[in-house]
Amino acid sequence: MGGIALNQSKIEERGLQYDRRWMLCNEQNQFISQREFNELALFKLQLFVNGFAVQYKNELAFEIPFSIEGRTEKVKVWDDECKAIEYKKASEWFSKMLNFTCKLFYMPNETKRNIDDRFSVNNEITSFSDGFPVLIIGQESLNDLNNKLAEKIAINRFRPNIVFRGGNAFDEDNFEDFSINNMQFKGVKLCSRCIMITINQTTGITSAEPLKTLATYRTVNNNVMFGKNVIALQTNGFVQVNDELKLL
């Protein structure tokens, strides 16, 4: 759905607190995303003390708590199967808004979904993300791209968890060990991009850009790269706007 800009967030073992702990699935418990249903961008979220408020167009906001209890079912994210709890009341609401049957699932603390072993340091886990807990992008990388586009785009196209200022375009490509607020992180893999970044996160409208332009100068092994996947080597601290990022 639509992303949220935060001034501060807690870093937990799955990434940012509450990040992607909920997931919409089809009737077969297979995850769905804006890749197939670009109108999901029109679901706007607000963060409150006890949960989220989800707003869709002019409908009344629907409230979703940060966690629920109940019987687990198997759900599928790409090739991963993991256990999650359906919030049936929310499933009914989303099905009504989207005009097709879907289910909303929550990932409980007991569910451990490991990242790819090739990039693991300490058996790190993630949420219902594509594959990694954190995505970092430099503002200069977006500036470089926007200088090549006829119509500038916002950073939310790329759905990063952390954006940093300073340095040069695509410095994050070479990030290995770095720290923010005395917490250590490790850049492990360039992020390959799909049609998701062609969806305007305000309107839900798709276009060829910026994937078309990025493909001309950011292609590696037939994959378009933008941003760096990151794992946290230390957790349970906070990162906030204007913290200093230090390369180690």
C-alpha positions in Angstrom: 0.0 0.0 0.0 1.1 3.6 0.4 4.2 4.2 2.4 4.6 6.3 5.5 7.2 9.0 6.2 8.4 8.9 9.8 10.6 11.2 11.9 11.8 8.3 14.0 11.6 4.5 14.0 12.9 1.6 16.1 15.2 -0.9 14.5 14.1 -4.5 15.3 15.3 -7.8 14.0 12.9 -7.8 11.1 13.7 -4.2 10.2 11.8 -1.0 11.1 9.2 -1.5 13.8 5.8 -2.6 12.3 7.2 -2.5 8.8 5.5 -5.0 6.5 4.2 -7.2 9.3 0.8 -7.2 7.5 0.2 -8.6 4.0 -2.7 -8.9 1.6 -3.2 -12.3 0.0 -5.5 -13.8 -2.6 -7.8 -16.7 -1.9 -4.9 -19.1 -2.2 -2.9 -17.2 0.5 -0.4 -16.0 -2.1 0.7 -12.4 -1.5 -0.5 -9.6 -3.8 1.1 -6.3 -4.4 1.0 -3.1 -6.5 2.7 -5.1 -9.2 -0.6 -6.7 -10.0 -3.0 -4.2 -8.5 -1.6 -0.7 -8.8 -4.6 0.8 -7.0 -3.2 -0.5 -3.8 -1.1 2.7 -3.8 -4.3 4.6 -3.1 -4.6 3.0 0.3 -3.0 5.6 2.6 -1.8 4.8 6.0 -1.5 6.8 9.3 0.4 5.5 12.3 -1.3 5.9 15.7 -0.5 4.7 19.2 -2.1 1.3 18.9 -2.1 0.6 15.2 -2.7 1.9 11.7 -5.6 3.8 10.1 -6.1 2.9 6.5 -7.9 5.4 4.2 -9.1 4.4 0.7 -10.3 7.3 -1.5 -13.2 8.9 0.3 -14.2 5.9 2.4 -14.2 5.9 6.2 -10.8 5.0 7.6 -10.4 1.4 8.8 -8.3 0.7 11.9 -5.8 -2.1 12.1 -4.0 -2.9 15.4 -0.3 -3.5 15.4 -0.8 -7.2 16.3 -3.5 -9.8 16.7 -3.9 -13.3 18.1 -5.5 -16.3 16.5 -4.9 -19.5 14.6 -2.0 -19.4 12.1 -2.2 -20.4 8.4 0.5 -20.9 5.8 1.0 -17.9 3.5 3.4 -17.6 0.6 5.8 -14.7 -0.2 7.6 -15.5 -3.5 9.1 -18.9 -2.8 8.8 -18.6 1.0 6.1 -20.2 3.0 5.5 -18.9 6.6 2.8 -18.9 9.2 0.5 -15.9 9.7 -2.8 -15.0 11.3 -5.8 -13.7 9.2 -7.6 -10.6 10.5 -11.0 -11.5 9.0 -12.7 -8.2 9.7 -10.0 -6.5 7.7 -10.2 -9.1 5.0 -13.9 -8.3 4.5 -13.1 -4.5 4.3 -10.3 -4.8 1.8 -12.4 -7.3 -0.3 -15.2 -4.7 -0.4 -12.9 -1.8 -1.3 -11.1 -3.8 -4.1 -14.1 -5.7 -5.4 -12.4 -9.0 -5.2 -11.8 -11.5 -2.5 -8.6 -11.0 -0.5 -7.3 -11.6 3.0 -5.2 -9.6 5.4 -2.6 -11.5 7.4 -0.3 -10.6 10.3 3.1 -12.1 10.9 3.3 -13.0 14.6 6.6 -12.9 16.6 6.8 -16.7 16.5 7.2 -16.7 12.7 10.8 -16.5 11.6 11.4 -15.8 7.9 15.1 -16.0 7.2 16.8 -13.9 4.5 18.8 -15.6 1.7 21.6 -17.6 3.3 24.1 -16.1 0.9 23.8 -12.7 2.5 23.2 -13.7 6.1 25.7 -12.8 8.9 23.8 -14.0 12.0 20.8 -15.8 10.6 18.9 -12.6 10.1 15.2 -12.6 9.5 12.8 -10.3 7.7 9.1 -9.5 7.6 6.8 -9.8 4.5 9.4 -7.8 2.6 10.6 -9.0 -0.8 13.7 -10.4 0.9 15.6 -8.0 3.2 14.8 -6.0 6.3 16.0 -2.6 5.2 16.5 -0.7 1.9 18.7 2.4 1.8 18.9 5.0 -1.0 21.0 8.2 -1.3 19.2 11.4 -2.2 21.9 12.1 -4.7 21.0 9.0 -6.6 17.5 10.2 -7.0 18.8 13.7 -8.0 21.0 12.0 -10.7 18.0 10.1 -12.1 15.7 13.2 -12.0 18.3 15.1 -14.1 17.7 12.5 -16.8 13.9 12.5 -16.6 11.5 14.8 -18.4 9.2 14.7 -15.3 10.8 14.5 -11.9 9.7 11.7 -9.5 9.6 11.4 -5.7 11.7 9.1 -3.6 8.6 7.2 -2.5 8.6 5.4 -5.9 11.4 3.3 -4.6 10.0 2.7 -1.2 13.2 3.0 0.8 13.3 2.6 4.6 16.2 5.0 5.0 17.3 8.0 2.8 20.6 9.8 3.4 21.8 13.2 2.1 25.4 14.0 1.0 28.0 12.1 -0.9 27.8 11.3 -4.6 25.1 9.5 -6.7 25.1 5.8 -6.0 27.6 5.9 -3.2 25.3 3.3 -1.5 26.3 0.7 -4.1 29.6 0.4 -2.2 28.2 0.5 1.3 29.4 -2.3 3.5 29.6 -1.6 7.2 28.1 1.6 8.4 26.4 3.0 11.5 23.5 5.2 12.3 23.0 6.4 15.9 25.7 3.9 17.1 23.8 0.9 15.5 25.8 -1.1 13.0 24.3 -2.0 9.6 25.7 -4.0 6.7 25.0 -3.4 3.0 24.6 -6.9 1.5 23.1 -6.7 -2.0 22.1 -4.2 -4.7 18.3 -3.9 -5.0 16.9 -5.0 -8.4 13.9 -3.0 -9.4 10.6 -4.1 -11.1 7.5 -2.4 -12.5 6.6 -1.3 -9.0 8.7 1.9 -9.5 6.6 2.9 -12.5 3.6 3.5 -10.2 2.9 7.0 -9.1 2.4 6.5 -5.4 0.0 9.5 -5.2 -2.3 8.7 -8.1 -1.7 5.0 -8.7 -1.1 5.7 -12.4 1.6 3.7 -14.2 4.0 4.8 -16.9 7.2 3.6 -18.5 9.4 5.8 -16.3 11.7 5.7 -14.4 12.4 2.0 -15.3 13.0 2.9 -19.0 15.7 5.5 -18.2 17.3 3.5 -15.4 17.7 0.6 -17.8 20.0 2.7 -20.0 22.6 3.1 -17.3 21.8 1.0 -14.2 21.5 -2.5 -15.6 23.6 -5.3 -14.1 23.1 -8.9 -15.4 19.8 -7.8 -17.0 18.5 -6.4 -13.7 17.9 -2.7 -13.1 19.6 -1.7 -9.8 18.6 1.2 -7.5 19.3 1.2 -3.8 21.1 -1.2 -1.4 19.5 -4.0 0.6 20.7 -3.8 4.2 20.7 -5.9 7.4 21.0 -4.6 10.9 23.8 -6.1 13.0 22.5 -4.3 16.1 18.8 -3.8 16.9 16.5 -2.3 19.5 17.8 1.2 19.0 16.2 4.1 17.1 17.1 6.0 14.0 15.6 9.4 13.3 15.7 12.2 10.8 19.1 14.1 10.8 21.0 11.2 12.5 24.6 11.0 11.1 25.5 8.0 8.9 29.1 6.9 9.4 30.9 4.6 7.0 33.0 2.1 9.1 
